[in-house]
Amino acid sequence: MAKLKESSLAYSAGTSSKRITNAKAAALALLDRLPDDVSYEDIMYQLYVLDKISKGISELDHGKSLTHANVRKNLRQWLK
């Protein structure tokens, strides 16, 4: 099993600055960037990270984010 270096992988969905919205295309681009001796576990982890980043970007695009002040306020309430 090959150990992947976090710094050697880009978590973007493509090789250019253009965002890929098609999941299949993003997965194929990810596979192209991985080394040949990558394990299934490493592939699944990278796909998981790619999915989480994509969902986060989508939430930001739809205005579903909190300000730092809101997070601090919520944390104060939760930690009481």
Backbone as CSV, one residue per row, in Angstrom:
resi,resn,N_x,N_y,N_z,CA_x,CA_y,CA_z,C_x,C_y,C_z
1,MET,0.848,-1.186,0.000,0.000,0.000,0.000,0.885,1.238,0.000
2,ALA,0.653,2.134,-0.900,1.420,3.368,-0.989,0.880,4.386,-0.007
3,LYS,1.783,5.023,0.687,1.378,6.100,1.575,1.351,7.386,0.765
4,LEU,0.232,8.064,0.814,0.093,9.307,0.052,0.559,10.475,0.891
5,LYS,1.267,11.368,0.269,1.679,12.590,0.939,0.628,13.644,0.681
6,GLU,0.130,14.243,1.760,-0.915,15.264,1.623,-0.454,16.394,0.709
7,SER,0.804,16.777,0.811,1.275,17.912,0.022,1.366,17.591,-1.462
8,SER,1.411,16.302,-1.809,1.565,15.959,-3.221,0.244,15.924,-3.971
9,LEU,-0.864,16.025,-3.249,-2.170,15.937,-3.899,-2.901,17.261,-3.809
10,ALA,-3.484,17.649,-4.907,-4.343,18.828,-4.914,-5.769,18.346,-4.730
11,TYR,-6.517,18.990,-3.858,-7.886,18.575,-3.616,-8.880,19.235,-4.553
12,SER,-8.375,20.012,-5.490,-9.298,20.625,-6.439,-9.850,19.544,-7.355
13,ALA,-10.965,19.840,-7.965,-11.627,18.851,-8.808,-10.989,18.724,-10.179
14,GLY,-10.064,19.578,-10.516,-9.465,19.502,-11.842,-8.034,19.983,-11.828
15,THR,-7.420,19.931,-12.978,-6.037,20.353,-13.081,-5.922,21.837,-13.374
16,SER,-6.994,22.473,-13.774,-6.960,23.904,-14.022,-7.750,24.610,-12.933
17,SER,-7.823,25.920,-13.039,-8.563,26.675,-12.041,-10.077,26.568,-12.237
18,LYS,-10.502,26.010,-13.366,-11.930,25.843,-13.627,-12.475,24.715,-12.762
19,ARG,-13.576,24.961,-12.061,-14.164,23.966,-11.175,-14.966,22.947,-11.981
20,ILE,-14.742,21.671,-11.690,-15.498,20.597,-12.337,-16.694,20.271,-11.458
21,THR,-17.893,20.335,-12.019,-19.091,20.061,-11.225,-19.607,18.649,-11.452
22,ASN,-19.132,17.981,-12.481,-19.551,16.631,-12.774,-18.752,15.671,-11.890
23,ALA,-19.435,14.861,-11.081,-18.770,13.977,-10.129,-17.877,12.960,-10.832
24,LYS,-18.326,12.432,-11.938,-17.530,11.443,-12.665,-16.246,12.067,-13.187
25,ALA,-16.350,13.244,-13.761,-15.173,13.930,-14.286,-14.201,14.275,-13.161
26,ALA,-14.733,14.682,-12.013,-13.879,15.006,-10.876,-13.166,13.757,-10.368
27,ALA,-13.870,12.631,-10.314,-13.271,11.382,-9.859,-12.184,10.921,-10.825
28,LEU,-12.439,11.039,-12.118,-11.439,10.646,-13.107,-10.202,11.540,-13.031
29,ALA,-10.410,12.834,-12.832,-9.283,13.754,-12.697,-8.471,13.412,-11.448
30,LEU,-9.153,13.056,-10.375,-8.475,12.649,-9.151,-7.636,11.398,-9.394
31,LEU,-8.221,10.402,-10.051,-7.504,9.154,-10.327,-6.264,9.396,-11.180
32,ASP,-6.348,10.333,-12.105,-5.196,10.648,-12.955,-4.039,11.237,-12.153
33,ARG,-4.351,11.943,-11.055,-3.313,12.573,-10.238,-2.682,11.620,-9.227
34,LEU,-3.320,10.494,-8.937,-2.802,9.564,-7.938,-1.701,8.685,-8.526
35,PRO,-0.778,8.239,-7.668,0.285,7.351,-8.172,-0.282,5.996,-8.586
36,ASP,0.456,5.284,-9.424,-0.014,3.992,-9.930,-0.180,2.935,-8.849
37,ASP,0.589,3.019,-7.773,0.521,1.997,-6.734,-0.412,2.382,-5.577
38,VAL,-1.375,3.249,-5.836,-2.305,3.701,-4.806,-3.228,2.551,-4.386
39,SER,-3.610,2.537,-3.109,-4.501,1.479,-2.613,-5.962,1.913,-2.764
40,TYR,-6.854,0.931,-2.683,-8.287,1.250,-2.714,-8.648,2.160,-1.539
41,GLU,-8.042,1.908,-0.395,-8.317,2.722,0.791,-7.939,4.185,0.550
42,ASP,-6.773,4.402,-0.055,-6.340,5.759,-0.362,-7.266,6.424,-1.371
43,ILE,-7.708,5.688,-2.366,-8.639,6.231,-3.373,-9.949,6.633,-2.700
44,MET,-10.467,5.763,-1.850,-11.733,6.057,-1.167,-11.596,7.281,-0.274
45,TYR,-10.464,7.400,0.413,-10.254,8.569,1.272,-10.204,9.845,0.436
46,GLN,-9.475,9.814,-0.673,-9.379,11.001,-1.520,-10.733,11.387,-2.107
47,LEU,-11.541,10.391,-2.492,-12.888,10.681,-2.988,-13.761,11.269,-1.888
48,TYR,-13.611,10.766,-0.655,-14.354,11.302,0.491,-14.002,12.777,0.706
49,VAL,-12.703,13.082,0.693,-12.265,14.470,0.890,-12.782,15.353,-0.241
50,LEU,-12.678,14.881,-1.466,-13.171,15.638,-2.618,-14.664,15.928,-2.483
51,ASP,-15.440,14.932,-2.031,-16.879,15.100,-1.830,-17.160,16.143,-0.757
52,LYS,-16.442,16.088,0.356,-16.675,17.048,1.441,-16.330,18.466,1.004
53,ILE,-15.241,18.614,0.272,-14.862,19.942,-0.218,-15.907,20.460,-1.195
54,SER,-16.372,19.596,-2.091,-17.400,19.989,-3.061,-18.682,20.431,-2.356
55,LYS,-19.099,19.677,-1.334,-20.299,20.051,-0.581,-20.104,21.371,0.155
56,GLY,-18.918,21.591,0.704,-18.632,22.851,1.392,-18.681,24.038,0.450
57,ILE,-18.099,23.875,-0.724,-18.132,24.953,-1.718,-19.563,25.233,-2.154
58,SER,-20.347,24.178,-2.329,-21.749,24.348,-2.708,-22.520,25.105,-1.631
59,GLU,-22.280,24.769,-0.378,-22.947,25.475,0.710,-22.558,26.947,0.734
60,LEU,-21.275,27.240,0.503,-20.836,28.636,0.444,-21.497,29.368,-0.722
61,ASP,-21.584,28.701,-1.868,-22.216,29.306,-3.040,-23.686,29.637,-2.790
62,HIS,-24.340,28.864,-1.928,-25.757,29.084,-1.624,-25.968,29.899,-0.348
63,GLY,-24.905,30.535,0.147,-25.016,31.406,1.309,-25.232,30.682,2.622
64,LYS,-24.898,29.411,2.685,-25.081,28.630,3.913,-23.779,28.591,4.702
65,SER,-23.391,29.744,5.209,-22.169,29.810,5.996,-22.411,30.672,7.230
66,LEU,-21.533,30.532,8.190,-21.621,31.314,9.416,-20.417,32.227,9.510
67,THR,-20.621,33.387,10.107,-19.496,34.268,10.356,-18.736,33.754,11.573
68,HIS,-17.537,34.236,11.741,-16.725,33.845,12.896,-17.439,34.226,14.193
69,ALA,-18.065,35.394,14.199,-18.789,35.850,15.389,-19.959,34.914,15.724
70,ASN,-20.678,34.453,14.711,-21.788,33.520,14.944,-21.292,32.194,15.514
71,VAL,-20.178,31.717,15.010,-19.624,30.463,15.509,-19.209,30.610,16.963
72,ARG,-18.564,31.722,17.299,-18.150,31.951,18.698,-19.374,32.013,19.614
73,LYS,-20.435,32.676,19.157,-21.666,32.777,19.950,-22.281,31.385,20.167
74,ASN,-22.365,30.605,19.099,-22.916,29.255,19.211,-22.080,28.386,20.138
75,LEU,-20.763,28.486,20.022,-19.894,27.684,20.881,-20.074,28.038,22.351
76,ARG,-20.190,29.323,22.635,-20.427,29.743,24.028,-21.698,29.116,24.584
77,GLN,-22.746,29.074,23.775,-24.001,28.486,24.223,-23.883,26.972,24.382
78,TRP,-23.210,26.312,23.470,-23.090,24.861,23.506,-22.202,24.390,24.660
79,LEU,-21.208,25.198,25.026,-20.246,24.776,26.048,-20.674,25.145,27.466
80,LYS,-21.864,25.689,27.629,-22.345,26.043,28.976,-22.637,24.824,29.772
